[in-house]
Amino acid sequence: MLAKPLIQLSNITKQYVVGDSLIHALRDVNIRIDHGEYVAITGHSGSGKSTLMNILGCLDKPTGGTYTLNEVNVESLSDDELSGIRNKEIGFVFQTFNLFMRKDVYFNVSLPLVYAYHRNGVDRSRVLAMIEKVGLMNRLHHKPNELSGGQRQRVAIARALVTGPSLILADEPTGNLDSATSRDIMKIFDSLHEEGVTVIIVTHEADIAAHCKRTIHITDGSVADQKKVKRLRS
Protein backbone atom coordinates (compact mmCIF):
# COMPACT_ATOMS: atom_id res chain seq x y z
CA MET A 1 0.00 0.00 0.00
CA LEU A 2 1.30 3.43 -0.96
CA ALA A 3 2.20 5.51 2.09
CA LYS A 4 0.14 8.63 2.69
CA PRO A 5 1.87 11.80 1.50
CA LEU A 6 2.96 14.65 3.72
CA ILE A 7 1.42 17.12 1.24
CA GLN A 8 -1.37 16.63 -1.26
CA LEU A 9 -2.63 19.53 -3.35
CA SER A 10 -5.66 18.66 -5.46
CA ASN A 11 -6.99 21.09 -8.10
CA ILE A 12 -5.75 24.11 -6.15
CA THR A 13 -6.74 27.47 -7.59
CA LYS A 14 -6.07 30.99 -6.34
CA GLN A 15 -7.71 34.09 -7.69
CA TYR A 16 -7.38 37.76 -6.83
CA VAL A 17 -9.55 40.69 -7.82
CA VAL A 18 -7.45 43.72 -8.78
CA GLY A 19 -9.66 46.63 -9.78
CA ASP A 20 -11.97 45.28 -12.46
CA SER A 21 -9.67 42.37 -13.30
CA LEU A 22 -9.71 38.79 -12.03
CA ILE A 23 -6.15 37.47 -11.66
CA HIS A 24 -5.63 33.70 -11.82
CA ALA A 25 -2.52 33.21 -9.68
CA LEU A 26 -2.83 29.40 -9.56
CA ARG A 27 -4.76 27.14 -11.91
CA ASP A 28 -5.68 23.53 -10.99
CA VAL A 29 -2.39 22.72 -9.26
CA ASN A 30 -1.92 19.06 -8.33
CA ILE A 31 1.17 18.18 -6.31
CA ARG A 32 2.10 15.29 -4.04
CA ILE A 33 5.13 15.53 -1.74
CA ASP A 34 6.07 12.55 0.40
CA HIS A 35 7.73 12.47 3.80
CA GLY A 36 11.48 13.00 3.53
CA GLU A 37 11.48 14.49 0.03
CA TYR A 38 13.83 17.28 -1.04
CA VAL A 39 11.95 19.43 -3.54
CA ALA A 40 12.61 22.68 -5.39
CA ILE A 41 9.75 24.85 -6.62
CA THR A 42 10.98 26.96 -9.50
CA GLY A 43 9.56 29.58 -11.84
CA HIS A 44 10.10 33.09 -13.11
CA SER A 45 8.85 36.18 -11.30
CA GLY A 46 5.06 36.29 -11.58
CA SER A 47 4.78 32.58 -12.32
CA GLY A 48 2.78 31.84 -9.18
CA LYS A 49 5.51 30.13 -7.16
CA SER A 50 5.29 32.66 -4.31
CA THR A 51 1.50 32.22 -4.16
CA LEU A 52 2.03 28.47 -4.06
CA MET A 53 4.58 28.86 -1.26
CA ASN A 54 2.12 30.93 0.76
CA ILE A 55 -0.52 28.24 0.42
CA LEU A 56 1.91 25.43 1.26
CA GLY A 57 2.98 27.42 4.34
CA CYS A 58 -0.62 28.03 5.43
CA LEU A 59 -0.01 31.76 5.08
CA ASP A 60 -2.85 32.05 2.56
CA LYS A 61 -5.92 30.04 1.58
CA PRO A 62 -6.72 28.73 -1.89
CA THR A 63 -9.82 29.89 -3.72
CA GLY A 64 -10.65 26.32 -4.68
CA GLY A 65 -9.37 22.78 -4.34
CA THR A 66 -8.12 20.82 -1.34
CA TYR A 67 -4.84 20.92 0.56
CA THR A 68 -3.96 18.09 2.93
CA LEU A 69 -0.91 18.53 5.19
CA ASN A 70 0.06 15.53 7.29
CA GLU A 71 -3.48 14.13 6.91
CA VAL A 72 -5.17 17.41 7.94
CA ASN A 73 -7.36 19.28 5.44
CA VAL A 74 -6.14 22.81 5.97
CA GLU A 75 -7.88 24.85 3.27
CA SER A 76 -11.02 25.35 5.38
CA LEU A 77 -9.38 25.99 8.76
CA SER A 78 -9.87 29.23 10.66
CA ASP A 79 -7.04 31.75 10.95
CA ASP A 80 -6.31 30.61 14.51
CA GLU A 81 -6.25 26.97 13.42
CA LEU A 82 -3.93 27.83 10.53
CA SER A 83 -1.61 29.59 12.97
CA GLY A 84 -1.51 26.44 15.08
CA ILE A 85 -0.73 24.28 12.04
CA ARG A 86 2.08 26.64 11.01
CA ASN A 87 3.69 26.53 14.43
CA LYS A 88 3.38 22.76 14.76
CA GLU A 89 4.04 21.49 11.26
CA ILE A 90 6.14 24.06 9.36
CA GLY A 91 9.55 25.63 9.90
CA PHE A 92 10.11 28.72 7.75
CA VAL A 93 13.38 30.06 6.38
CA PHE A 94 13.14 33.40 4.57
CA GLN A 95 15.46 35.29 2.24
CA THR A 96 15.50 38.28 4.62
CA PHE A 97 16.09 36.10 7.74
CA ASN A 98 13.27 37.81 9.74
CA LEU A 99 15.23 37.96 12.99
CA PHE A 100 14.70 40.21 15.99
CA MET A 101 17.63 42.56 15.60
CA ARG A 102 17.78 43.61 19.26
CA LYS A 103 17.74 40.03 20.57
CA ASP A 104 20.54 37.47 20.65
CA VAL A 105 20.85 34.14 18.83
CA TYR A 106 19.41 32.15 21.74
CA PHE A 107 16.27 34.32 21.92
CA ASN A 108 15.66 34.18 18.18
CA VAL A 109 15.96 30.41 18.03
CA SER A 110 13.80 29.88 21.12
CA LEU A 111 10.92 32.06 19.95
CA PRO A 112 8.80 29.33 18.25
CA LEU A 113 8.92 27.33 21.48
CA VAL A 114 7.77 30.38 23.42
CA TYR A 115 4.74 30.64 21.15
CA ALA A 116 4.01 26.92 21.14
CA TYR A 117 4.73 25.94 24.74
CA HIS A 118 4.68 29.16 26.76
CA ARG A 119 2.74 27.53 29.59
CA ASN A 120 5.36 24.86 30.12
CA GLY A 121 8.45 26.97 29.53
CA VAL A 122 11.11 26.58 26.88
CA ASP A 123 13.25 23.46 26.54
CA ARG A 124 16.66 25.09 26.79
CA SER A 125 18.48 21.90 25.79
CA ARG A 126 16.44 21.75 22.57
CA VAL A 127 17.34 25.35 21.71
CA LEU A 128 21.02 24.76 22.37
CA ALA A 129 21.00 21.56 20.33
CA MET A 130 19.64 23.40 17.29
CA ILE A 131 22.16 26.21 17.67
CA GLU A 132 24.95 23.65 17.88
CA LYS A 133 23.52 21.86 14.82
CA VAL A 134 24.09 24.96 12.68
CA GLY A 135 27.51 25.63 14.19
CA LEU A 136 26.80 28.81 16.16
CA MET A 137 27.44 27.89 19.78
CA ASN A 138 30.26 30.43 19.82
CA ARG A 139 27.74 33.12 18.79
CA LEU A 140 25.07 32.23 21.35
CA HIS A 141 24.68 35.73 22.79
CA HIS A 142 25.49 37.71 19.66
CA LYS A 143 22.81 39.86 18.07
CA PRO A 144 22.07 39.69 14.33
CA ASN A 145 23.98 42.91 13.58
CA GLU A 146 27.07 41.17 14.98
CA LEU A 147 26.69 38.26 12.54
CA SER A 148 27.42 37.76 8.86
CA GLY A 149 24.61 37.08 6.40
CA GLY A 150 25.40 33.39 6.38
CA GLN A 151 25.38 33.25 10.17
CA ARG A 152 22.02 35.02 10.25
CA GLN A 153 20.59 32.43 7.89
CA ARG A 154 21.97 29.68 10.12
CA VAL A 155 20.06 31.25 13.02
CA ALA A 156 16.92 31.21 10.87
CA ILE A 157 17.44 27.53 10.05
CA ALA A 158 17.92 26.65 13.73
CA ARG A 159 14.74 28.57 14.55
CA ALA A 160 12.87 26.66 11.83
CA LEU A 161 14.01 23.32 13.26
CA VAL A 162 13.47 23.93 16.95
CA THR A 163 9.85 22.73 17.16
CA GLY A 164 10.60 19.55 15.21
CA PRO A 165 8.28 20.42 12.28
CA SER A 166 7.10 18.04 9.59
CA LEU A 167 8.30 20.39 6.86
CA ILE A 168 11.04 22.97 6.29
CA LEU A 169 9.85 25.57 3.79
CA ALA A 170 12.62 27.86 2.54
CA ASP A 171 11.84 30.90 0.38
CA GLU A 172 14.89 31.99 -1.67
CA PRO A 173 17.12 31.10 1.31
CA THR A 174 20.34 32.10 -0.46
CA GLY A 175 19.00 35.18 -2.23
CA ASN A 176 20.91 37.65 -0.03
CA LEU A 177 24.13 35.62 0.17
CA ASP A 178 27.28 35.39 -1.91
CA SER A 179 28.13 32.21 -3.80
CA ALA A 180 30.47 30.70 -1.21
CA THR A 181 28.07 31.36 1.67
CA SER A 182 25.17 30.01 -0.41
CA ARG A 183 27.04 26.72 -0.84
CA ASP A 184 27.57 26.51 2.93
CA ILE A 185 23.86 27.09 3.59
CA MET A 186 22.86 24.49 1.01
CA LYS A 187 25.15 21.97 2.74
CA ILE A 188 22.94 22.38 5.81
CA PHE A 189 19.77 21.70 3.80
CA ASP A 190 21.49 18.72 2.14
CA SER A 191 22.36 17.27 5.54
CA LEU A 192 18.82 17.84 6.84
CA HIS A 193 17.45 15.89 3.88
CA GLU A 194 19.91 13.08 4.56
CA GLU A 195 18.56 12.97 8.13
CA GLY A 196 15.04 12.46 6.76
CA VAL A 197 13.70 16.00 7.06
CA THR A 198 11.24 17.08 4.36
CA VAL A 199 12.63 20.20 2.68
CA ILE A 200 10.95 22.41 0.07
CA ILE A 201 13.01 25.24 -1.41
CA VAL A 202 11.38 27.97 -3.49
CA THR A 203 14.01 29.40 -5.81
CA HIS A 204 14.61 30.92 -9.23
CA GLU A 205 18.28 29.83 -9.18
CA ALA A 206 19.10 26.67 -11.14
CA ASP A 207 22.22 25.89 -9.10
CA ILE A 208 20.19 25.96 -5.87
CA ALA A 209 17.42 23.80 -7.35
CA ALA A 210 20.08 21.31 -8.45
CA HIS A 211 20.68 20.35 -4.80
CA CYS A 212 17.16 18.93 -4.60
CA LYS A 213 15.99 15.52 -5.80
CA ARG A 214 12.89 16.81 -7.59
CA THR A 215 11.87 20.09 -9.19
CA ILE A 216 8.36 21.41 -9.71
CA HIS A 217 8.33 24.18 -12.29
CA ILE A 218 5.48 26.71 -12.23
CA THR A 219 4.49 28.71 -15.30
CA ASP A 220 1.48 31.06 -15.49
CA GLY A 221 0.01 29.59 -12.33
CA SER A 222 0.17 25.98 -13.47
CA VAL A 223 2.55 23.09 -12.94
CA ALA A 224 4.48 23.05 -16.21
CA ASP A 225 6.86 20.26 -15.30
CA GLN A 226 7.75 17.89 -12.47
CA LYS A 227 10.92 15.87 -12.72
CA LYS A 228 13.56 14.11 -10.73
CA VAL A 229 17.02 15.57 -11.09
CA LYS A 230 20.54 14.29 -10.71
CA ARG A 231 21.36 15.93 -7.44
CA LEU A 232 24.29 18.31 -7.12
CA ARG A 233 26.64 17.37 -4.30
CA SER A 234 27.89 20.21 -2.11
N, C-alpha and C positions, 0 to 999 in steps of 0.2 A: 504494500500500500504506500502510495506517495505521501511523504510527510507534509504536514500543513505548512504553508509559507509563513514567513514573518510578515510580509507585506503582500497584499493583493489589491490592486486597483482594477476595477471593472467598469468600463465605459464612463470614465471620469471626464466631465466637462466643466469648464469654468468660463463664465461670461461676465463682462463688465459693461455698464452703460456709461458712456462718456459723451455728454451733451445729447445729441440726437442719434448717436451711433451706438450700435451693439458690437462690442469687441469680443471675439471668440479667442480667449487666451489658451484654452485647452479643448481638444476635440476628441472624444471617445478614446481616451488613453487607457490601455490595458497593459499592466505590468505586474509581474510576479517576481518577488525577491525572497530567496530562501535564507534561513538562518545561516550565518557565517559567510555570506557572500561579500565580495569586494567589488563594488559597482561604481562606474563613473556615469554621470548624466551630463551629456554634452549638447552644445547647440550655440548658435550665434546669438548676439544680443537681440532681444525681442522674439526669440523662438518659442518662449513659454517655459524654459527650464527653471527660471526663478519662481514662476507661479507653481510649477510642479513641486519644487522644493518646499514652498510654503505649505502646500497641502500635505506632503509627506511628513513635514514637521509639525502638523496640527496647528500651524499658525494661521491658516485660512481654511475655509470650507469650500468644497466643490459645489457647483450649481446643480450637477446631476451625477448619477453613478454611485458606486459604493466603494468605500475604502476600509479594508480590514487590516488592523495592525495587531499582531500577536493575538489573533482570534477575537478581537474587539472591533465591532463596527463603529467607526469614529465619526463618520460624516454627519450623523444626526445628534451628536453629543452637545450639551450646553457649553458655554464658554468656560465655566468653572470645571466641568468634567474634562474638557480639552486641556486645560491647564494642568490638571492632575495627571493626564496621560503623558503630556510633555515632560513633566518632572520625573515620572516613573520610568518611561520607556525610551526617551530620546536624549542623547547628549549632543549638544550643538557646538560646532566650531565655526567661527565666522572670520571673514577676511579682515575685519577691523578689530578683532580680538574681543571687544566689548568687555573690558576689564574696568574695575573701579580703580581709578588712578590714584586715589588718596589712601588706598588700602594695600596691605602687603600680599605676597604670594599666598601665604597660608589662608588669609581671609577670602581671597578670590576663589581659591579652590574649594573651600569649605561651604561656600554660599548655597549651592544646591541642597546640601544636607540640612542647612538651617531652614530652608523653605519646606523641605520634605518631612523633617523629623524634629521640628523645633521643640516639641513637647518632651522629647526624650534626650535632648542634647545632641551634640555632634560627636561622631566617632573619630576622635583625633588620630587614632592609628590608621584609619582608612584614608584620611586626608594626607597624612605623611607618606603613606604607601604610594599614593598617586603622584605626589610631588617627586618622590624618589624614582618612580617609574619613568618620568620624563627628564630625569637628570638635573633637578633644580634644588636639591637639598641645601646646597651652599648659597642659595638665593632666597631662603625661606622667608626672611623678613624684609626683603627688598620690595620696593614699590615699582609699578610698571615703568615709570619714567627713569628708573635705574637699570632697566633691562633692555637688551637688544630686541629687535623685532622677532627674531627666531625664538628667543626666550619667552617673550610675551605669548607667542602662539603655543609654546609648550605649556604655559600656565593654562591657556584656554583648553588644551587637550586634556590636561589633568582634571580640570573642572568638569569637562564633559564626561569623564570616566567615573567620577567619584560616587555616583549613585548606583553604579552597576547597570547601566541602561541596556535595553535590547538592541539599540541601534545608535551608531555614531553618524551624524549627518553634518558634513563639512561643506560649507559654501565658499568656494574659491579660497581655500585655506592658505594658499601660497601667493595670493595675488599681490600682497604688499611686501614680498620678500625677494631677495636676490636669488640667483640661481643656486649658489652653493647652499644657502640656508634652506631653500625650497627642497633640495635633495635630502637634507637632514630631517626636515619635517615629514617628508614622505616615507623615510625609513621608519618613523614611529608608526605611521598608519600601516605600513607593510607588516611590521611586527605585531600590531594589534590583530590584523587579519589572520596571521599565522597562529595567534592564540585563540582564534575562533570567534572574534568580535565581528559583528556585521557592520560594514563601513560603506557608506554612500558618499561619494565626492561629486559635487556639482562644479564643473570647470569648463572653461573654453580652451584650455591649454592641452594640446595633444600629448606632450611629454608627461603631464600629470596624469591624464587618463590612462596612459600606457602602463602605469603601475597596477591598475585594477585588472580583474579577471574578465570583466564584462563591461561593455559600454552600451548605453541607451541614448541614441541620438534623437533630439527633438527638433522638428522643423515645422514652423507655422502651427504650433500647438498640437501637433500629432507626433506619435512615435514613428520616425522615418526608418529607423534601423535598430536592431538589437543584435549584438554579436559578441562572441567570446574573443578575447585577444590574447596574443602571446605576451605574457606579462614581462614588463621591464624590471630587472633586478636593480636595486639601489646599489 
